[in-house]
Amino acid sequence: MALTYKKAGVDISKIKKSQVAIGKMIASTHKLQKMAKITHGFGHYAGIVEIPGGKLLATHTDGVGTKVVIANMMKKYNTIGIDCVAMNVNDIICIGATPISFVDYIAANRNDQTIFKKIVEGLVKGAKKSAMPIVGGETAIMPDVIEGKGFAFDLAGMVVGLVSKKDMVLGNKIKPGDIIIGANSTGIHSNGYSLARKAILSKYSVKDKVKGIGNIGDALLRPTEIYVKPVLEIIQKCKVNGLAHITGGSFTKMMRLKKTGYDIDSLPKLPPIMGLIEEQGVKPEEMYKTFNMGVGFCVVSPKDQASKIKSIFKKHKISSQEIGQITSKKGVFVNSTKIT
């Protein structure tokens, strides 16, 4: 029987329904503060409010999901903080905002100063790569809430960014004929781990080595790429119509930008760790809806901007390629398979 994200305990369709219901409740708060006018609310990659002086403030919060389970299994905690920063900053740049501050939240079942220092080591490394200060955080010790053998924890953060009206990228300018440039991922990043663990760890141990992959645990823990510097440079130097961080829901995330057609037909070579997941019985369509498939970030632009965009990614040592185009046929299609 084929493995799916739903069978692994994560039902994306139900989550989306919950998000719609929550969004309606959240909207009821949008006029509570006279000093902050909501410019763009719930549903995109970040919320935007206009504050006195005409400045636009963007905010976003995210965590690293069940990747923390792998960190615990490996007893390796110095990279998970990079993922936490990446999941936040990579989202906020999708609306054109520059990350300017970050706070983190660590919830654990017990106090372990050595492990906390390792987690923060990763947060600092991610912040430096994002050129963004960490201005605070919270550590909560909650043994009755966070359960697990030995040390157990969860990690999340919140980023604040600034964006000018002229630099906002919301996807509304996307049109048929635009191309999609995909920036390569470093691996699974920080999404789909419930399915990845169920698929891989039913056969392998995190200590096992597989040809072409190396140590399974190290491959699963590989930190999420941070795209802040190249993407902000691209926004300044190129015409950009849409930006998408490929995370939970994979390429279905493109529909956040504009309800149009996204035809993805030239993905890069599948990362070996994802190939291993597929070998365990996960169908290609499920892979396209769950994992980034080697593409961590997408830029939608007019075709004449392609070479300049790819050269900027290359300058920042990130490989990229044209992976598809915008069509008038509504939906996301990967290799002719509709996934939304």
Stockholm file with secondary structure:
# STOCKHOLM 1.0

chainA/1-340         MALTYKKAGVDISKIKKSQVAIGKMIASTHKLQKMAKITHGFGHYAGIVEIPGGKLLATHTDGVGTKVVIANMMKKYNTIGIDCVAMNVNDIICIGATPISFVDYIAANRNDQTIFKKIVEGLVKGAKKSAMPIVGGETAIMPDVIEGKGFAFDLAGMVVGLVSKKDMVLGNKIKPGDIIIGANSTGIHSNGYSLARKAILSKYSVKDKVKGIGNIGDALLRPTEIYVKPVLEIIQKCKVNGLAHITGGSFTKMMRLKKTGYDIDSLPKLPPIMGLIEEQGVKPEEMYKTFNMGVGFCVVSPKDQASKIKSIFKKHKISSQEIGQITSKKGVFVNSTKIT
#=GR chainA/1-340 SS CCBCTTTTTCCHHHHHHHHHHHHHHHHTTTTSCTTCEEEECTTSSSEEEEETTTEEEEEEEEECTTHHHHHHHHTCCSSHHHHHHHHHHHHHGGGTCEEEEEEEEEEESSCCHHHHHHHHHHHHHHHHHHTCCEEEEEEEECTTTSCCSSCCEEEEEEEEEEECGGGCCCSTTCCTTCEEEEEECSSSTTSCHHHHHHHHTTTCCTTCEETTTEEHHHHHHCCCCCCHHHHHHHHHHSCCSEEEECCTTGGGGGGGTCSSEEEECCCCCCCHHHHHHHHTTBCHHHHHHHSCTTEEEEEEECGGGHHHHHHHHHHTTCCEEEEEEEESSCEEEETTEECC
#=GC SS_cons         CCBCTTTTTCCHHHHHHHHHHHHHHHHTTTTSCTTCEEEECTTSSSEEEEETTTEEEEEEEEECTTHHHHHHHHTCCSSHHHHHHHHHHHHHGGGTCEEEEEEEEEEESSCCHHHHHHHHHHHHHHHHHHTCCEEEEEEEECTTTSCCSSCCEEEEEEEEEEECGGGCCCSTTCCTTCEEEEEECSSSTTSCHHHHHHHHTTTCCTTCEETTTEEHHHHHHCCCCCCHHHHHHHHHHSCCSEEEECCTTGGGGGGGTCSSEEEECCCCCCCHHHHHHHHTTBCHHHHHHHSCTTEEEEEEECGGGHHHHHHHHHHTTCCEEEEEEEESSCEEEETTEECC
//
